[in-house]
Amino acid sequence: MRKIVILASAACALCACQTPESLQRQAAANCEAVGITQKDPQFKTCSAAFSRQYLEGQLSTNYRNALNPAPDDRRIPHMWVY
């Protein structure tokens, strides 16, 4: 049983490190947009930087949303009391 848990946690860890293929394609397109093609030696670094930037942005967004979990509903007008 212990071996199964260790194997499952290792498999989950490896899957968590992999970026989605659509994100890799977008990072490659961003690198090509700035002039770094797939033949350049900096391409791998550039695509990793763009994908890391996207993931960090998502992490920041999720963190801000977790700080304020209440939805901001603008349909109910504020009632001023005088």
Secondary structure as UniProt FT lines:
FT   HELIX           2..17
FT   HELIX           21..33
FT   TURN            34..35
FT   TURN            38..39
FT   TURN            41..42
FT   HELIX           43..67
//
